[in-house]
């Protein structure tokens, strides 16, 4: 297993695998419901749409693509454009956009309904490992293997904050002022922007 994510509004658990498949399990009885043969190379991440209106599953892969699936295992869109394998992916809180982080040193924002690339963001000197969005949808955060985490204003496309450290996952609190970073060496870092 590479990454698992619970789907809170439905009782399922998704996980991506080295085989390139996305496995869907029902919870709490832990029964395999479906296997989506998503990619020919390993699946590096999986995410579920945040809206309850329509269940969509996004997968990322070492094959340099992200794919969007419906709950019937139908492929809806393939997001192509990255030049190297993908790390993590994340749905925008609105469910209308998908963010992809890549080892090509960029992260991108895609329109879920059309599959079009809306934003190609550079700013890291090494591979971009992770992407996440602020709950209000105005900000994105990218974490790179250059030991840099950047917070981006999606309205302008500019970096507004940067943190240095061996950063992997990144979480933002709803009020924007608090950030939590998972650092290497089993260290968890947090920042209060009101005190900075």
C-alpha positions as CSV (number, residue, x, y, z in Angstrom):
1,X,0.0,0.0,0.0
2,X,1.3,3.4,-0.9
3,X,-1.4,5.7,0.5
4,X,-4.9,5.2,1.9
5,X,-7.6,7.7,2.3
6,X,-11.0,7.4,4.0
7,X,-14.1,8.7,2.4
8,X,-16.0,10.2,5.3
9,X,-19.3,10.9,3.6
10,X,-19.5,7.3,2.4
11,X,-18.3,4.3,4.3
12,X,-15.4,3.4,2.0
13,X,-11.6,3.3,2.2
14,X,-9.5,3.9,-0.9
15,X,-5.8,2.9,-1.4
16,X,-3.3,3.1,-4.2
17,X,-0.9,0.3,-4.8
18,X,2.4,-0.6,-6.4
19,X,0.4,-2.6,-9.0
20,X,-1.2,0.6,-10.4
21,X,-4.6,-0.4,-9.1
22,X,-6.9,1.6,-6.8
23,X,-8.7,-0.6,-4.3
24,X,-12.0,0.3,-2.8
25,X,-13.0,-1.3,0.5
26,X,-16.3,-0.9,2.4
27,X,-16.0,0.0,6.0
28,X,-16.4,-1.0,8.8
29,X,-16.7,-4.6,7.6
30,X,-13.4,-4.3,5.6
31,X,-14.8,-6.0,2.4
32,X,-13.1,-5.4,-1.0
33,X,-15.8,-3.7,-3.1
34,X,-13.9,-2.9,-6.3
35,X,-10.4,-2.8,-7.9
36,X,-9.8,-0.1,-10.6
37,X,-6.9,-1.0,-12.9
38,X,-5.9,2.6,-13.0
39,X,-2.3,2.7,-14.2
40,X,0.3,0.5,-15.9
41,X,2.9,1.9,-13.4
42,X,2.6,2.2,-9.7
43,X,-0.2,4.4,-8.3
44,X,1.4,7.0,-6.1
45,X,-1.7,8.6,-4.5
46,X,-5.5,8.5,-4.5
47,X,-8.0,11.2,-3.5
48,X,-11.8,11.4,-3.2
49,X,-13.8,14.4,-4.3
50,X,-14.8,16.5,-1.2
51,X,-18.4,17.0,-2.4
52,X,-21.2,14.7,-1.5
53,X,-23.1,15.4,-4.7
54,X,-21.0,13.0,-6.9
55,X,-18.3,10.5,-5.9
56,X,-15.2,11.0,-8.0
57,X,-11.9,9.2,-7.4
58,X,-8.6,10.7,-8.6
59,X,-5.4,8.6,-8.9
60,X,-1.8,9.7,-9.5
61,X,1.0,7.6,-11.0
62,X,4.6,7.1,-11.8
63,X,3.4,7.1,-15.4
64,X,3.3,11.0,-15.2
65,X,-0.6,11.1,-15.3
66,X,-3.5,11.6,-13.0
67,X,-6.8,10.0,-13.8
68,X,-10.4,10.7,-12.7
69,X,-12.9,7.9,-12.2
70,X,-16.6,7.8,-11.3
71,X,-18.0,5.3,-8.7
72,X,-18.8,2.8,-11.5
73,X,-15.0,2.5,-12.4
74,X,-15.5,4.5,-15.6
75,X,-12.5,6.6,-16.6
76,X,-13.7,10.2,-17.0
77,X,-10.4,12.1,-17.7
78,X,-6.7,11.6,-18.0
79,X,-4.6,14.6,-16.9
80,X,-1.4,14.8,-19.0
81,X,1.3,17.3,-19.0
82,X,3.8,16.5,-16.3
83,X,7.3,15.5,-17.4
84,X,8.1,13.2,-14.5
85,X,6.2,10.9,-12.1
86,X,3.6,12.3,-9.8
87,X,3.8,12.4,-6.0
88,X,0.6,13.5,-4.3
89,X,-2.7,14.8,-5.6
90,X,-5.5,16.8,-3.9
91,X,-9.0,17.9,-4.7
92,X,-9.7,21.6,-4.3
93,X,-12.4,22.1,-1.5
94,X,-15.0,23.0,-4.2
95,X,-14.4,19.7,-5.9
96,X,-14.0,21.6,-9.2
97,X,-10.2,21.4,-9.4
98,X,-7.5,18.9,-8.9
99,X,-3.9,19.7,-7.8
100,X,-1.0,17.4,-8.8
101,X,2.5,17.5,-7.5
102,X,5.3,16.1,-9.6
103,X,9.0,15.2,-9.6
104,X,9.3,17.5,-12.6
105,X,9.6,20.3,-10.0
106,X,6.1,21.7,-10.7
107,X,2.6,21.4,-9.4
108,X,-0.4,22.0,-11.6
109,X,-4.0,22.9,-11.2
110,X,-6.6,21.1,-13.4
111,X,-10.2,21.7,-14.2
112,X,-12.0,18.5,-13.2
113,X,-14.9,18.9,-15.7
114,X,-12.8,19.7,-18.8
115,X,-9.4,18.1,-17.9
116,X,-7.7,21.3,-18.9
117,X,-4.6,22.6,-17.1
118,X,-5.4,25.9,-15.5
119,X,-2.1,26.6,-13.7
120,X,1.5,25.3,-14.0
121,X,3.4,26.5,-11.0
122,X,7.2,26.5,-10.7
123,X,9.2,27.6,-7.7
124,X,10.9,24.5,-6.3
125,X,14.5,23.5,-7.2
126,X,13.8,19.8,-6.8
127,X,10.9,17.4,-7.0
128,X,7.5,18.5,-5.7
129,X,6.3,15.8,-3.4
130,X,3.0,17.1,-2.0
131,X,0.1,19.5,-2.7
132,X,-2.8,20.6,-0.5
133,X,-5.5,23.3,-0.4
134,X,-6.7,25.6,2.4
135,X,-10.3,24.7,3.3
136,X,-11.6,28.0,2.0
137,X,-10.0,27.3,-1.4
138,X,-8.0,30.5,-1.7
139,X,-4.6,29.0,-1.0
140,X,-2.5,26.0,-2.0
141,X,0.6,24.6,-0.4
142,X,3.4,22.6,-2.1
143,X,6.2,20.7,-0.5
144,X,9.3,19.8,-2.3
145,X,12.3,17.6,-1.9
146,X,14.3,20.9,-1.9
147,X,13.2,21.1,1.8
148,X,10.9,23.9,1.0
149,X,7.1,24.3,1.6
150,X,5.5,27.2,-0.3
151,X,2.0,28.7,0.3
152,X,0.5,30.0,-2.9
153,X,-2.3,32.5,-3.4
154,X,-4.5,30.9,-6.1
155,X,-5.9,34.2,-7.2
156,X,-2.5,35.6,-8.2
157,X,-0.4,32.5,-8.6
158,X,2.3,33.9,-6.3
159,X,4.0,32.4,-3.4
160,X,3.1,34.3,-0.2
161,X,5.0,32.2,2.4
162,X,7.8,29.7,2.4
163,X,9.0,27.3,5.1
164,X,12.4,25.5,5.2
165,X,12.9,22.1,6.5
166,X,12.7,18.4,5.4
167,X,9.0,18.8,4.6
168,X,6.7,16.0,3.5
169,X,2.9,16.4,4.2
170,X,1.4,19.8,5.0
171,X,-1.9,20.8,6.6
172,X,-3.5,24.2,6.9
173,X,-6.1,25.1,9.6
174,X,-9.3,26.7,8.5
175,X,-8.4,30.0,10.0
176,X,-5.3,30.2,7.8
177,X,-3.1,31.2,10.7
178,X,-1.9,27.7,11.7
179,X,0.2,25.3,9.6
180,X,1.3,21.8,10.5
181,X,4.2,20.2,8.6
182,X,5.4,16.6,8.9
183,X,9.1,16.8,8.8
184,X,11.6,14.0,8.4
185,X,13.2,12.4,11.4
186,X,9.8,11.9,13.1
187,X,9.4,15.6,13.8
188,X,6.1,17.5,13.5
189,X,6.4,21.3,13.1
190,X,3.7,23.9,13.5
191,X,3.7,27.6,12.8
192,X,1.4,30.4,14.0
193,X,1.4,33.2,11.4
194,X,0.1,35.7,13.9
195,X,3.3,35.5,15.7
196,X,5.6,35.6,12.6
